[in-house]
Amino acid sequence: MLTFDNSPPVYWFIGYALAAFVVFSAFFKPISTRTYIISAILLLIFMRLPVVVFNRELNPDESQMLSHAITFFKDPVYWRSVDGTTIGPLDNYLLAIPRLLGFQINYTSGRVMGLLCAGGALIFLFYSLKNWFGVAIARKISVVPVLFLAFTQEVDFVHYSSEQLPVFLLSVCIWLLSRATVNVGNLKNNLYFLGLTAGAIPFAKLQAVPQALVLTAAGLWVGYQYFKTKRETKPLLFLILGGLTFPVVTLLWTLALGVFSDLIYFYLLGNVIYAGGEGFWGIPGQFAKIFSLTPDFQIFTLALIAPILVAFYQIFVKSKAEKRNLIIPVTIILLLFSSIYAVTKSGNDFIHYLNFCIIPWTLLAGYGLSRIEKWAFAFPVIVLLWFGANDAYHFIKERRLNAFDSVEARTLAQSPVVIELKKYSKENDYMVVWGWQCVYYVEAQLPHGTAENHSERSIFSHPMQAKYKSRYLSDIERTKPAIVLDAVGKNSMWVQNKKAQGIESYPALFQYIRSNYKLIGDFDDTRLYVRNDRL
């Protein structure tokens, strides 16, 4: 098994050598496009290896989604066994694939799936750029996000995040739209699959819906223009049929399995409450706040800022004079603004939301690059110089190149309470964690016995709190978990007040626990309750 210490200089040297070849191949025409794409994806995979084999939680979302995937093998029905709150079923089902192939569901398997999504999104982005602006522009501008995603060690861009699958699906939509706008392939097929993919996006993450709507509207415009010219309605009908396919199938599935009301209450209404934000006028300030937290994304933006500014000039000034076809630039501009809206809507300062901006930034830069193409070589060089300077500084000052030392972190760790609970649990036993510490499910490899694997929405006051609390208790009564943990305290995200937020704060639940479970002890500030028949 691969391991990486804090400073693997030979590995890093090979990475920069490969990056130099990728940049060279992007600009040197005799090198084939296939060679460029293969080397770019190889670079992304190669430079992500340290974080892939670092088998530890980097973000609480990782543990939340991985434990959902573990639970599917006990009960595969989403919204009955699993409620990902803001995260849809597709993001979670994706993480179950490694188990089907014989691998453990852990942080390494999750990041492999995320890496596949990132690589796939970059490939579809490249072919979208190629369809719209030509292969030369596509090669010269797509290398910038490749370098950014390959060399960044900022946690929010390298852990498995709920944005990675939606971004991949959005990239597929953009590619299908690009084919439809430049008459590549069959228009009916392109629009049907555009609708189908866009219709699936809400079931990956609701946050990506604004961008999916933009792409669907662009597809409708293409179909309408075809109707005006050819008096043929089939492309429009195929797009609408595709857009309805996934939602209708999901609707029938939820009705058949009796979880339709859960879809409405907990996925739609519950997340409307969650998505507070600061209103329209608060969007610029909120975006600037998130943007200020990530130096690497700032450099990525700086590297593309010149062609982006040129693109704005072409769209808002030149296009009026030249009367260009505006479907492509308008779509890209709307994608950019909808991505900013998606980043800021929840009101949270989460950097990983910026994953939604990578493709719109690059598309806009691609649109403006033709006017300043002779300067294109400078853009990837800016990114490489930034990462190279950072790595040189940390190597000289701290002898550190790698932020993810996996020498002692290749296998799953076990917290003190997990070591203790394993004395009482059996394989596939249900477990429940009150509070927010989903890492325990992953470490114990046990499914969760409540639809939500954290209790944040049962603890904090909001209009649907009573409904969340009622479901939480009814789930426990249904699954009868062998293990119950009260994680409220120093290890629990957002909920650390034991007196006000501990399991005793929900009297009905606490009474059920007292009647059916025994308190074994407190292990690193987490209380362990074991079902009476297991003692």
N, C-alpha and C positions, 0 to 999 in steps of 0.2 A: 504494500500500500504506500502511495506517495505521502511524504511528509515535507514540510517546509519550516525551517526555523525563522528567526527574526530577520536574518540577512543572508539570503541565497544569491550571491553576486553573479555566479555563472548563469543561473536560471534567468536573472534579470537582464544580463548582457544578451543572452539569446533572444529574449523578448524584444529588446530594442533593435537588435539586428533584424528580426523578422518584421518589426514595425517599419524599419527603413525600407525593406523590400516591398512591403505593402504600399507605402507612399510612392516609391519608385514605379511600381507596376500600375498604380492609378494614373500616372502621368505619361508613361512611356508607351506609346501606341503599339509598337510591335509585340508587346506582351499581351496575350489574349485576355479578353474579359473573364473567361472562365478561370484562368490562372489568378487574376486579381481577386475574384470572389472567393475562391478556395483559400487563398492565402489570408484574406481578411478574416474569414470565419475561423481559420486555424489560429490566427493571432488572438481573437476573442477567447477561444477555448483555452489556449495555452496560458494566457495571462490571468484567467479566472481560476486556474487549478488551485492556488493556495486557499481561496475562500470556499471552493467546492469541498475540499477534503477537511476543512475546519468544521468538525461535527459538533458545533455548539450554537445555541440560539444567539442571533445577532439582533433580532427585533421580535417583540412579543407576537406580532402577526404570524411569524413563521410557525411558532408552536401552536397557535390557535388553529391554523389551517392544517398542519400536519396531524394534529389530534383528531380533526374532523375526518381526515383520510383513514386514520386507524379505525375510527368508529364505523365507517362504511362497511367494514368486513364483519361487523356484528349486526348492523342494520343499515342497508344501503339507501334508505328512503330519506331524501333531503326534506327538511322542515319537520320531520318526525324525530329522527335521531340527531339531526344536525341543523343548527341555525347559525349561519356565519355572520349574522347581523348585516353589516354593509357589504359583505362579500357574498357573491352568488354561488350557486352550486357548481358551475363549470370550473371555477378556480380550485375548488376543493376536490372534485372528482379527478382532476388532472393529477393531483398528488398521489392518488391511489394506484396509478399505472405502474410505478416501480414494484409495488407488492405483487401485482399480477405477473410480473416478470421474474419474481423470486427474490427481490431485494427487500431489505428492511426499510420501513418508512422512517426516515430521519432527516437531519438537516442537510446531509450530503445529497440524498436522493431528491429533496425539494429543490436544492440549488441547481441540480442537473436539469430538472424540468424547467426552471426559470431561465437557465442558460439556453436551452432549446428554443424557448419563446423569444428571447432576445436575438438569437442568431437568425431565427426565421423572420422576425420583424425586419431586421436589417436587409435580408435578401429581398423581401417583397418591397421594401422601401427603394432599394436599388432599381428594381425593374419598373417601379412606378416612375422614378426619375428618368429612366431610360425612355419610357413611352412618351413622357411629356416633353423632355428637354434634350434627348439624344444621349448616346452612350458616353460621349466624352464628358459632358457635364455630370452625368450620373457617377462616373468613376471619380471625378475630381472632388465632388462635394460629399459623396457618401462615405469617403474615407474619414471624414471628421468625426461623425458619431461612432464609427468603428473604433477609432483611437480612444475616444472618450470612454466608451463602455469597456474597452479592454484594460485600460490603465488606471481608471479610478478605483480607489480603495475606500471611498466614502460608503459607509454601511448601507445607506438607503438605496444605492444603485446596484449593490451586489448581493443582498439577501433576496430570498424568494419573496416577492411582494405581490399583492393582489392586483397590481397594475400590469404585470408582465403579460398575462394571457390576454386581457383586453387590448393592450397595445398591439399584440400579435394579430388579433382579430381585426383591429382597425387597419393595420397595414395590409391585410388581405383585401379589405373593402377598398382601400385606396388603389391597390393594384388593379382590382376588377373595374373600378371607375375609370382608371387611366386607359385600360383596354377599350372600354366603351366609348370614351371621348375621342380616341384616335383610330377607331374602326379596326381594332385588332381582335380577331376571333369573331364568334357569333354573338351579336348584340343581345339576343334573348337570353342566351346562357350566361353572359357576363352580368346582366341585370338581375337574373334570377338568383345567382349565387351571391351577388352583392346584397340583395335583400335578405337572403338566408343568413349570411354572416352577420349583417347588421342586426337582424332579429335575434341572434344568439347573444349579442353583447350585453343586453340588460341582465342576462342570467350568469354573466361573469362578474360584472360590477356595475351597479347603477350609475356610478360616477362617470362612466364612459358614455352614457346615453347621449349627452349633447353632441359629441363628435359623431356618434353613429347617426343621429338625426341629420347633421350637416351632410354626410355622405349619402344618405338616403334621399335627401332633397335634391342633391346634385344628380343622382341617378334618375329621379323623376323628371328633372329638367332635360336630361339627355333623351329619355323616352318620349317626352312631349315634343321635343324638336324633331325627332324621327317621325312622330305622328303627323306633325305639320307638313313635313316634306313628302312622306310616303303614304300618308293616310292609313297607317298600319298601327293597330293598338296592341299587338302581341308583346312587344318589349315592355310597355308600361304594365300590362297585366302580369307578365312574368316577374317583374320587380315586386309588385304588390303581393303576388302569390308567394314569392320567396320570403318577403318580410313577414308574412303571416305564419309561415310553416312552423318555425321553432316555437313562437309563443302559443300557437294552437295546440301543438303536440304537448308542450309543457302543461297547458291548461287541462287537457284531457288526462294527462298523467297524474296531476295533483287531485283531480276529481275522483279518479279511479282508486287512488290510495288514501283518500280522505284527508289530504293536507292542503286543500284549496284555501280554507279560511286562514291557515297559518301563513300561506303565501301573501294573502291580502294584509293581514294584521301585522305580521312580524317582518316581512320583507319590504312591503310598500309603505304602510302607514307608520311603522316603527322607524323607518329610515327617513321619512319626511320630518319626523320630530328631531332626529339626530342631525339632519343637514340644516343647521341653523345659519351659519355664516353671518356676515355683517351687512348684508344688503348690497345693492349695485355699487353705491359710491364707496363702499369699503373694499371693493375688489383690488384696486391698484395698491393700496397700502398693505393688504394681506399678502398679495403676490410678492411685493417688494420685501416683505418680512421673511417669507420662505426663501426667496432668491438670495437674500443676504446670508443665509445659513450654510450655503454650499459653494465654496471656492471653485471646485471642479466644474460645476455647471456654469458658473460665471465665466470661466475661461472658455468653455464650449460655446457659450453665447458670444463672447468677444471674438472668437475665431470666425464666427459666421456673421458678425454684425455688419460688415461692409456689404456683402451681397444682399443681406436682409434689407438694409436701407435703400439699396438700388432697386430692390423688388418693390418696396413701398412707392418709390418715385415712379417706377414704370406703371404700377397699377393705378395710382391716384392722379398722376399727371400725364404721362405719355399715352396711356390707354384711351383717354378722352380724345386726344388729338389724332391718334392712329386708328380709332374705332376697332380695336381688337376684339376677338372672341373672349369674353370675360369668364366663361365657365370655370376654367382652370384657376386663374388667380383669385376669383371670388371664393371658390371652394377652399383654397389654401388659407386665405385670410380668415374665413369663418372657422376653419379648423383651428387656427392659431387662437382666436378669441374664445372659442368653446373650450379649448384646452386650459386656458387661463381661468375660465369660469369653473371648470372641473377641479382645478387645483385649489381654488379658494372657497368653494361652496360650503364645505363642512365647517370652516372656521378654525380647523386644526393646523398647526405649523409642522406638518409632516413633509419632509424633503422628498420622500419617495413618490409623492404625488406628481413631482416634476417629470417622472417618466412619460406622462401624457404629452409633454411639450417637445420631446426630442424629435419626433417625426415632423410636426408642423414647422419647427425651427428650420429643419434641414430642407423641407420642400420649398419654403419661402426663399431660402438661400439659393437653392437650385434655380428658382425662377429668375433671380436677379444676377446669377453668375455670368451669363453670356456677355454682359456689358463690361465686365472687369475680369474676364477669364485669364488674361495674362498674369494676373496677380494671384491666381488660385493656389499656386504652390505654397504661398505664405500661410494659408489657413490651417492645413494639417501640421505645418511646422510650428505654429503657435502652440498647438495642443501638445506636441511632443516636447517642445522646450519647457513648457510648464511642468509636465510630469517628470522630465529628466532633471530639471533644477530641483524639484521637490525631493526626488529620490537621492540626488547627490548631497543635498543638505542634510537629510536624515541619516545618510550613510556616514558622513563625516562627523556629525555631532553625536549620533546615538548608535552607530553601527546597526541601523535598522532600515531595511528595505520593505519588508513584508509585515503588514499589520495583522496577519492571521497566522500565528504560530501554531501549526498543527502537530508538532512532534508528540505532544501529550494529549492531543484532542482529535484523534482519528475515530475513536469509538464514543458512544454516548456516555456522558457523565451520569452520575446518580447522586441526587441530593440526599441529605441525611434522612428525610422523611420517606423518600422512595426506597432506600435501603431497608428501612424498618417495615414499610407496608408490604414489601415482597415476602415477608415471613407469613403473612396472612392471606395473600391474594393468590388466585389461580389464573391461568391463561384465559383471556377473553372475559374476565370479570369486569363488570361495570365499576367505574370510579367517578366520584364527583368532587370538584374543587370549588368551594365557596370563596369568593374573592376573584383575583385575576392572576393566576400563575399556571398557565397552560403547559409550561415546560414539564410539569410533573407527569402529565399524560404521555408525553413523548418519551421521557426517561423510563417510565414504567411500562410503556408499550401497551397501555390499557385504554379501551374505549370509554368515552364519557357517558354518564347516565342521564344527563340533561341535555336538551337540544342546544342550549348555549353552554359552552364549556367554561365560561366565566359568568359572574353574577352582577356585573356592573349595572346592567339595566334593571335588575331587581333591587339594587341598593340605592341608587340615586333617584331623587324625586323627578318625575315627569308625568305627563298625562296618561301614559300606558303602564306605569309602574305596577299597579295592582294586577294587570293582566300578565305581565312578565313573572311576577311572584307566584301567581296561581299556577302558571304552566310549570315553573321550576319545581314546585312541590309535587304536582301531579306526575311529572316525569320521574321523580325519585320514587314515588309510590309505585309506579309502573315497572321501572327497571330494577328496583331494589339493589342498588350498588353495594358491593362488598366493602368498599372503602369510601369514606367521606373525609375530606381534608378541609380544615378552615385555614385558608392561607392569608387572611386579612392580617396585615402587619408589614414588616420591613421588606418582605419578598414579593409583595403584591403590588401590581401597577395600579395607581390611582386610588386604591383603597387600603389605607394603612391604619385607620382609627379602629382599634379592636372593640372599644366600648360602643361606638355608634354604628359600626359597619360589620362587626363580627357576626357569626351565625346566630348569636342570641338576639340580634336586632330584628330577626324575623321569627316571632314567637311560635307560630304554627310549625315552621320547619324545625326549630330547635326542640320543640316537644316531640316531634316524630323521631328526631335523632336520639334524644334521651331515652325514648321507649324501645328503640330497636338496635342501638349501637352503644359501644363502650369506648370511652376516651382512653386511649393507650398512653398518650403523653404528648409533650410538645417537643418538636424536633426542628431546631433552627428557626424558631418562631412560627412554625406551622403545626397546628393541632391535628392529630391522627385519631379518627374514629373508625372502629372496625365493627362490622355487623355481628350481632351476638352469637350466631351459629358458627362463626369462624374462630371463636376463641378457644 
